[in-house]
Each structure stands twice: as structure tokens, then as C-alpha cells.
Amino acid sequence: MKESDSQIFEKDAKDYLPVFNRYKIVLDHGEGAYLWDNNGKKYLDFLGGIAVNVLGHAYPPLVKAIADQAAKLIHTSNLYYTQPQADAAAKLVALSGLDKAFFGNSGAEANEGAIKIARKYAHKIDPEKSQIISAWHSFHGRTLATLTATGQPKYQEGVGPLPAGFDYVHFNDYEELEKLVTDKTAAVLLEPIQGEGGVHTPKDDYLKKVRALCDKHKALLIFDEIQCGIGRTGSFFAYEKYGVKPDIVTLAKGLAGGVPIGAFVVTDEVAKAFKPGDHGTTFGGNPLACAAANVVLDTVPKKEFLDNVAKVGSHFKEKLQSLQKKYPSYIKEVRGEGLILGMEINDNDHGRDIVNKAMEEGFIINCTAGNVLRFIPPLIVTEKEVDLLAECLGTILGEFATK
């Protein structure tokens, strides 16, 4: 029997750990770029499950692949082979230009594995070569190690002692990084585009200089593409846009279109650091998740798909920039690539209010880093749908800009 919103809210308050600051709607189903709530209200989704639903909701080939695989085999131990896993690994290796893939269940697991193999690799060079350098305002996960790598102290309060060996630099400040990297540095871990931190993009030559610095000190370069990868920038990997290839790349979110999965992909040289028994997972790379991932990996990398992401993303950015010109004192900056876009507002008090107002009007958006409206919709979103949001957003921002 379908329950009312109030019944679900009451049940959640009683039984669920209160770690999410939820919005007061109950989502029921979706199709394409749209969602419907428990009461039948329709929303245009510009959050995409936080960059997860890359093919939209209820994408027929994805639904069929999941159903077909569930009818055959959902899970088996990684002590055995399955074709969905072998296929997904082969596709990731081909797309990345790297050599070996490993599947986990989440972005945190992917980053945890990347840190672990980087340390293991560095230890063979020098047992004291263990430093991991990441960026302020980054976000890498919720495990203790990935939380420590996350350059946001608010997430680290009260859970210490944290693992040792992590340091931070400001994103895009190459000189600061250059002073910190030494021959004791195991790896530099960066998001090519910072997502949770407010959609910060790299300067033109920043990532290339970081790559050269890592090479100089025999440190590994790890790119966390959990949010900015899987076609979101208009190229399958964000690092392709900047002409830089990492030693390790991590993925999750959109990789299986909504089914939980994570992955890290490494060079053959790095892969040698692990031997059987050094790493593992029970659920990671299960046939169901990999069957879903194969649909994404067969769809998103197609040239026409990525070209459309770039086209719609460019149109979207132009619309946001037009709003910035209209409200220059209220909108500080528009930034991002493809369909990972951020609009920073000169207002640290009303970000959530703007999100709630948009929700009332039938649009799901997000505010991150306190004052950055973030747009990470399904990659199938159209220019017409972007125009609908831009028109609504223009009205809402006008109300707040004059307060």
C-alpha cells in the first residue's frame, strides 16, 4: 500500500540515521530527464542523482540489461570469472588508455583503492615515500582515508585521529604544489574539475605542469573523475580535454547509470604493485552492476553522444552567462565544462531557498559549497529543457537579487 508523504517522513525520522538534510518531497518514479513525486508532481531533473543518472531515468536499454542480468545471475564471488565484468574492464581500459581496471561499489572505494595501490607502488621505490597531496575544497569520499584526502575540514571534525601522510594545496596554485612535492611524495590526487567544492576548473596549463612535476619526483598522478568523468565534460574523461594522462583514474557515479559501482584504472607499471590477496571486494564488479556499466560504456563514448553533451553544455553555459549579465552584482561567476556547471552567487544565506523555490516551480537543482548553484543533469537533457530552467531561474534570481 502506497504511503503518504507524512507517513514516510515520520518513518524516516524514527528509523533512519539523520545524516541527510533532505528536501521535503518523496520521489516515486522517473523517465528521461523528468521525475515525479509521490503526489504526481513532475520535475525537470538538473541534478541527475548527483551526476549519476547519465542516461536519464528508466532508459529502456539499461532497464532491459539489468532485468536480463538479474534473471541470469546477480552476484558471484570474484573467485570466478563473469563476462559482464571482463567486458566492462576491457572497455574502460580501451577508453582510458590505461591498462588494468578494478571494480568496487562506490567512489569512496575507488579512491581508497587508488590511494592504497599508489602507496604500495611508492613503497617499492622507498619505504618512506608515502605522502599523498590533494587540494583544498576537494571531495574524495567518506571513508577515513578518503575523508582525510578531502580538503574540507568540516567533514573531518570529530572523527580523528585521521590517517597520516596527507597534505593539501590550493587548486590551480602550481607554485604552492611545487614547494610541497618531494621525492617522498607517493601521489598527487586531484579532481580535474572540482565538483562538490564549487565546480572549479583548471587553468590551461595547470594539469600539464602537475603531470611534469609528478614525473620529476617519481610520484603518481591520480585523477578523481567520479563526478566530472563519464562524458560529463563532452569527452568521456575530463582529462582528455586538458591533454594530460594520469597514472590512475577513479570513476563511480554515472558509470552504471544508477546502479552502485566504482572503479579505478591504472597503468601496467602501477598494477605490478598488487599481487593476489593485496586487494579485494565482495560485491564490487558483480554481474548486475557490470551489465549496467556495459550499457553506459556502449552509449556515452559515441561521438554523436559526446558532441551533443558539448553542444547542450555550451548552450547551457551561455544561458547562465546571460543571467550573470542581467544580475552582475548578484551572480559572481559562471564556470564549468559541458554538463558540469556552477553559478556562484554573492549570497551565502539563500542558496537552499533558491533550490526550494526552483523545486516549487518543478525544477530540481542543487547548491554546493554554500553559494554555488550546481547543474549536473542527465547527459540526455535537451536545449529546450535547458531553456525552461533558464527562464525559471531568471525569475527566481531576480527575486533574490533585489532583496
C-alpha positions as CSV (number, residue, x, y, z in Angstrom):
1,M,0.0,0.0,0.0
2,K,1.3,3.4,-1.0
3,E,2.0,5.6,2.0
4,S,1.6,9.4,2.2
5,D,4.4,11.9,2.4
6,S,3.8,12.5,6.1
7,Q,3.8,8.8,6.8
8,I,7.2,8.4,5.0
9,F,8.6,11.4,6.7
10,E,7.6,10.0,10.1
11,K,9.0,6.6,9.4
12,D,12.3,8.1,8.2
13,A,12.6,10.4,11.3
14,K,12.0,7.3,13.5
15,D,14.2,4.8,11.8
16,Y,16.9,6.3,9.5
17,L,20.2,7.8,10.7
18,P,19.8,11.6,10.4
19,V,22.8,12.3,8.2
20,F,21.0,13.9,5.2
21,N,19.5,17.3,5.2
22,R,16.6,16.2,2.9
23,Y,14.2,18.2,0.8
24,K,10.5,17.6,1.7
25,I,9.5,15.6,-1.3
26,V,9.2,11.9,-1.9
27,L,10.3,10.9,-5.3
28,D,8.4,8.0,-6.9
29,H,9.5,7.4,-10.5
30,G,11.2,8.9,-13.5
31,E,11.5,8.9,-17.2
32,G,14.2,10.6,-19.3
33,A,15.2,13.9,-17.7
34,Y,12.0,14.0,-15.6
35,L,11.0,12.8,-12.1
36,W,7.6,12.5,-10.4
37,D,6.9,12.7,-6.7
38,N,4.6,10.7,-4.5
39,N,1.7,13.1,-5.3
40,G,2.2,13.1,-9.1
41,K,4.0,16.4,-9.4
42,K,6.5,16.5,-12.3
43,Y,10.1,17.9,-12.0
44,L,12.8,18.5,-14.6
45,D,15.9,17.0,-13.1
46,F,19.1,19.1,-13.3
47,L,20.9,17.1,-10.5
48,G,20.7,13.6,-12.0
49,G,21.2,11.8,-8.7
50,I,24.3,14.0,-8.3
51,A,25.8,13.2,-11.7
52,V,24.7,9.6,-11.6
53,N,21.8,9.2,-14.0
54,V,23.8,9.9,-17.1
55,L,21.3,8.2,-19.4
56,G,18.3,9.7,-17.6
57,H,15.6,7.7,-15.7
58,A,14.2,4.4,-16.9
59,Y,16.4,4.3,-20.0
60,P,15.0,1.3,-21.8
61,P,18.2,-0.5,-22.8
62,L,19.6,0.0,-19.3
63,V,16.4,-1.3,-17.7
64,K,16.4,-4.3,-20.0
65,A,20.1,-5.1,-19.4
66,I,19.5,-5.0,-15.6
67,A,16.4,-7.2,-15.8
68,D,18.0,-9.7,-18.2
69,Q,21.1,-10.0,-16.0
70,A,19.1,-10.3,-12.8
71,A,17.2,-13.2,-14.3
72,K,20.5,-14.9,-15.0
73,L,23.0,-14.1,-12.2
74,I,23.1,-11.1,-9.8
75,H,26.2,-12.0,-7.8
76,T,29.0,-14.4,-7.7
77,S,32.3,-14.2,-5.8
78,N,35.3,-12.6,-7.5
79,L,36.9,-16.0,-7.2
80,Y,35.2,-16.7,-10.5
81,Y,35.0,-15.0,-13.9
82,T,32.0,-13.4,-15.5
83,Q,31.6,-12.0,-19.0
84,P,29.9,-8.7,-17.9
85,Q,33.0,-7.9,-15.7
86,A,35.5,-8.8,-18.3
87,D,33.7,-6.8,-20.9
88,A,33.4,-3.7,-18.7
89,A,37.1,-3.8,-17.8
90,A,38.1,-4.2,-21.4
91,K,36.0,-1.1,-22.4
92,L,37.4,1.0,-19.6
93,V,41.0,0.1,-20.5
94,A,40.4,0.9,-24.1
95,L,38.7,4.3,-23.3
96,S,41.2,5.4,-20.7
97,G,44.4,4.5,-22.5
98,L,45.5,2.8,-19.2
99,D,46.0,-0.9,-18.7
100,K,44.2,-2.6,-15.8
101,A,40.8,-1.9,-14.1
102,F,39.3,-2.9,-10.8
103,F,35.7,-2.6,-9.7
104,G,34.3,-1.6,-6.3
105,N,31.0,-0.4,-5.2
106,S,31.4,3.4,-4.8
107,G,33.6,6.4,-5.5
108,A,35.0,6.2,-1.9
109,E,36.1,2.7,-2.6
110,A,37.6,3.6,-5.9
111,N,39.6,6.4,-4.3
112,E,40.6,4.2,-1.3
113,G,41.9,1.6,-3.8
114,A,43.8,4.3,-5.7
115,I,45.5,5.6,-2.6
116,K,46.3,2.1,-1.5
117,I,47.9,1.0,-4.7
118,A,49.8,4.3,-5.0
119,R,51.3,3.8,-1.6
120,K,52.1,0.2,-2.3
121,Y,53.8,1.2,-5.6
122,A,55.8,4.0,-3.9
123,H,56.9,1.7,-1.0
124,K,58.8,-0.4,-3.5
125,I,60.7,2.7,-4.5
126,D,61.3,4.0,-1.0
127,P,59.5,2.8,2.2
128,E,59.3,6.4,3.3
129,K,57.7,7.6,0.1
130,S,54.1,7.8,1.3
131,Q,52.9,11.4,1.1
132,I,49.5,12.0,-0.7
133,I,48.8,15.6,-1.8
134,S,45.3,16.7,-2.6
135,A,43.6,20.0,-2.9
136,W,41.6,22.3,-0.6
137,H,37.9,22.2,-1.5
138,S,38.2,18.7,-3.0
139,F,35.9,15.9,-2.2
140,H,37.1,12.2,-2.4
141,G,34.8,10.2,-0.2
142,R,33.6,9.3,3.3
143,T,35.9,6.5,4.4
144,L,38.6,7.6,6.9
145,A,41.3,7.7,4.2
146,T,39.3,9.4,1.5
147,L,37.8,11.8,4.1
148,T,41.4,12.7,5.0
149,A,42.2,13.3,1.4
150,T,39.2,15.6,1.1
151,G,40.4,19.1,1.6
152,Q,37.4,20.3,3.6
153,P,38.0,20.3,7.4
154,K,34.2,20.4,8.2
155,Y,33.9,16.7,7.1
156,Q,36.8,15.7,9.3
157,E,35.7,17.2,12.6
158,G,35.2,14.7,15.5
159,V,36.4,11.5,13.7
160,G,40.1,11.7,14.4
161,P,42.8,10.6,14.6
162,L,42.9,10.7,10.9
163,P,45.3,8.6,8.8
164,A,48.8,10.3,8.5
165,G,50.6,11.3,5.4
166,F,48.1,13.7,3.7
167,D,48.8,17.3,2.7
168,Y,46.8,20.0,0.8
169,V,47.4,22.7,-1.7
170,H,45.1,25.2,-3.3
171,F,43.8,24.0,-6.7
172,N,45.4,25.9,-9.6
173,D,48.3,27.1,-7.5
174,Y,51.2,25.3,-9.1
175,E,53.9,27.2,-7.2
176,E,52.4,26.0,-3.9
177,L,52.4,22.4,-5.1
178,E,55.9,22.7,-6.4
179,K,57.1,23.6,-3.0
180,L,55.3,20.7,-1.3
181,V,56.2,17.8,-3.7
182,T,59.4,16.0,-2.9
183,D,60.9,12.6,-3.6
184,K,58.9,11.4,-0.6
185,T,55.6,12.1,-2.4
186,A,53.7,9.0,-3.4
187,A,50.9,10.7,-5.4
188,V,49.1,13.9,-6.2
189,L,45.3,13.3,-6.1
190,L,43.2,15.9,-8.0
191,E,39.7,16.2,-9.5
192,P,40.3,17.7,-12.9
193,I,37.2,19.7,-12.2
194,Q,36.3,20.1,-8.6
195,G,32.6,19.2,-8.2
196,E,31.4,19.4,-4.5
197,G,33.9,22.2,-3.9
198,G,32.0,24.5,-6.3
199,V,32.8,23.5,-9.9
200,H,36.3,24.8,-10.2
201,T,38.1,24.2,-13.5
202,P,41.9,24.1,-14.0
203,K,43.9,26.8,-15.6
204,D,45.0,26.0,-19.2
205,D,48.4,24.6,-18.3
206,Y,47.9,23.6,-14.7
207,L,47.4,19.9,-15.1
208,K,50.2,19.6,-17.6
209,K,52.6,21.2,-15.2
210,V,51.4,18.9,-12.4
211,R,52.0,15.9,-14.6
212,A,55.6,17.0,-15.3
213,L,56.2,17.7,-11.6
214,C,55.0,14.2,-10.7
215,D,57.2,12.6,-13.3
216,K,60.2,14.6,-12.0
217,H,59.7,13.2,-8.4
218,K,58.5,9.7,-9.5
219,A,55.1,10.5,-7.9
220,L,51.9,9.1,-9.3
221,L,49.2,11.4,-10.7
222,I,45.7,10.3,-9.7
223,F,42.7,11.9,-11.3
224,D,39.4,11.6,-9.4
225,E,36.8,11.7,-12.2
226,I,34.0,10.3,-10.1
227,Q,31.9,13.4,-10.7
228,C,33.4,15.0,-13.8
229,G,34.0,11.8,-15.8
230,I,31.7,9.5,-17.9
231,G,31.1,12.1,-20.7
232,R,30.1,15.0,-18.5
233,T,32.5,17.5,-20.0
234,G,31.8,16.4,-23.6
235,S,34.8,14.0,-23.6
236,F,34.5,10.6,-21.9
237,F,37.3,11.5,-19.4
238,A,37.7,15.1,-18.4
239,Y,41.5,14.7,-18.6
240,E,41.2,14.3,-22.3
241,K,40.1,18.0,-22.6
242,Y,43.4,19.1,-21.0
243,G,45.8,16.8,-22.8
244,V,47.0,15.1,-19.7
245,K,47.0,11.3,-18.9
246,P,47.1,10.1,-15.3
247,D,48.7,7.0,-13.8
248,I,45.4,6.2,-12.1
249,V,41.9,7.4,-12.7
250,T,38.9,6.8,-10.5
251,L,35.3,6.6,-11.5
252,A,31.9,5.9,-10.0
253,K,28.6,7.9,-10.1
254,G,27.5,7.7,-13.7
255,L,29.5,4.5,-14.6
256,A,26.4,2.2,-14.3
257,G,23.7,4.8,-14.8
258,G,22.4,4.5,-11.3
259,V,23.5,1.0,-10.2
260,P,26.1,1.3,-7.5
261,I,29.6,0.8,-8.9
262,G,33.1,2.3,-8.6
263,A,36.3,1.7,-10.5
264,F,40.0,2.6,-10.6
265,V,42.1,2.1,-13.7
266,V,45.9,2.0,-13.6
267,T,48.9,1.7,-15.9
268,D,50.6,-1.7,-16.1
269,E,53.6,-0.3,-14.2
270,V,51.3,0.6,-11.2
271,A,49.4,-2.6,-11.5
272,K,52.5,-4.6,-10.7
273,A,52.3,-3.2,-7.1
274,F,49.4,-5.5,-6.3
275,K,49.5,-9.3,-6.3
276,P,46.7,-11.7,-5.5
277,G,45.4,-11.1,-2.0
278,D,46.6,-7.5,-1.8
279,H,43.1,-6.1,-2.5
280,G,39.6,-7.3,-2.9
281,T,35.9,-6.8,-2.7
282,T,32.8,-9.0,-2.2
283,F,30.2,-7.1,-4.2
284,G,32.5,-5.0,-6.5
285,G,32.3,-5.8,-10.2
286,N,29.2,-8.1,-9.7
287,P,27.5,-9.2,-12.9
288,L,24.4,-6.9,-12.4
289,A,26.5,-3.8,-11.9
290,C,28.8,-4.6,-14.8
291,A,25.8,-5.4,-17.1
292,A,24.6,-1.9,-16.3
293,A,28.0,-0.4,-16.8
294,N,28.3,-2.0,-20.2
295,V,25.2,-0.1,-21.4
296,V,26.8,3.2,-20.3
297,L,30.1,2.2,-21.8
298,D,28.5,1.3,-25.1
299,T,26.4,4.5,-25.2
300,V,28.2,7.5,-23.7
301,P,31.5,7.3,-25.6
302,K,29.9,7.5,-29.0
303,K,30.9,10.6,-30.9
304,E,27.4,11.9,-31.5
305,F,26.5,11.5,-27.8
306,L,29.6,13.4,-26.6
307,D,29.2,16.0,-29.3
308,N,25.6,16.6,-28.1
309,V,26.8,16.9,-24.5
310,A,29.3,19.6,-25.5
311,K,26.6,21.4,-27.7
312,V,23.9,21.4,-25.0
313,G,26.5,22.3,-22.3
314,S,27.7,25.3,-24.3
315,H,24.2,26.4,-24.8
316,F,23.5,26.0,-21.1
317,K,26.6,28.0,-20.1
318,E,25.6,30.8,-22.5
319,K,22.2,30.9,-20.8
320,L,23.8,31.1,-17.4
321,Q,26.2,33.8,-18.5
322,S,23.2,35.8,-19.9
323,L,21.7,35.7,-16.4
324,Q,25.1,36.9,-15.0
325,K,25.0,39.9,-17.3
326,K,21.4,40.6,-16.2
327,Y,22.3,40.3,-12.5
328,P,26.0,41.2,-12.3
329,S,26.1,42.2,-8.7
330,Y,24.3,39.0,-7.6
331,I,25.9,36.4,-9.8
332,K,29.7,36.4,-9.2
333,E,30.8,33.8,-11.8
334,V,29.7,31.0,-14.1
335,R,32.1,28.2,-14.6
336,G,32.4,24.6,-15.8
337,E,32.6,22.4,-18.9
338,G,29.9,20.5,-20.7
339,L,27.2,19.5,-18.3
340,I,29.0,20.1,-15.1
341,L,28.3,23.8,-14.5
342,G,28.3,26.1,-11.5
343,M,26.9,29.6,-10.9
344,E,28.5,31.3,-7.9
345,I,26.2,33.9,-6.3
346,N,27.1,36.7,-3.9
347,D,24.8,35.3,-1.3
348,N,25.8,32.8,1.4
349,D,22.4,32.8,3.0
350,H,19.8,31.9,0.4
351,G,21.3,29.0,-1.7
352,R,18.9,26.5,-0.3
353,D,16.0,28.9,-0.6
354,I,16.7,29.2,-4.3
355,V,16.8,25.4,-4.6
356,N,13.5,25.2,-2.8
357,K,11.9,27.9,-4.9
358,A,13.0,26.1,-8.1
359,M,11.5,22.8,-6.7
360,E,8.2,24.6,-6.2
361,E,8.3,25.5,-9.9
362,G,9.1,21.9,-11.0
363,F,12.9,22.0,-11.3
364,I,15.4,20.0,-9.3
365,I,18.7,21.9,-8.9
366,N,21.4,21.9,-6.2
367,C,23.5,24.3,-4.1
368,T,27.0,23.2,-3.1
369,A,29.9,25.0,-1.3
370,G,27.4,27.3,0.3
371,N,26.8,29.6,-2.6
372,V,27.3,27.8,-5.9
373,L,24.2,26.6,-7.8
374,R,25.4,23.4,-9.4
375,F,23.9,21.8,-12.5
376,I,24.8,18.2,-13.3
377,P,21.8,16.9,-15.2
378,P,21.3,13.6,-17.1
379,L,23.5,13.8,-20.2
380,I,20.4,13.4,-22.4
381,V,19.0,16.8,-21.3
382,T,18.0,19.0,-24.3
383,E,18.5,22.6,-25.2
384,K,14.7,23.1,-24.9
385,E,14.8,21.8,-21.3
386,V,17.8,24.0,-20.5
387,D,15.7,27.0,-21.8
388,L,12.9,26.1,-19.5
389,L,15.2,26.1,-16.5
390,A,16.9,29.3,-17.5
391,E,13.6,31.1,-17.8
392,C,12.5,29.9,-14.4
393,L,15.9,30.6,-12.8
394,G,15.9,34.1,-14.2
395,T,12.7,34.9,-12.4
396,I,13.8,33.3,-9.1
397,L,17.2,35.0,-9.2
398,G,15.6,38.3,-9.9
399,E,13.5,38.0,-6.7
400,F,16.6,37.3,-4.6
401,A,18.9,39.8,-6.3
402,T,16.5,42.6,-5.3
403,K,16.2,41.6,-1.6
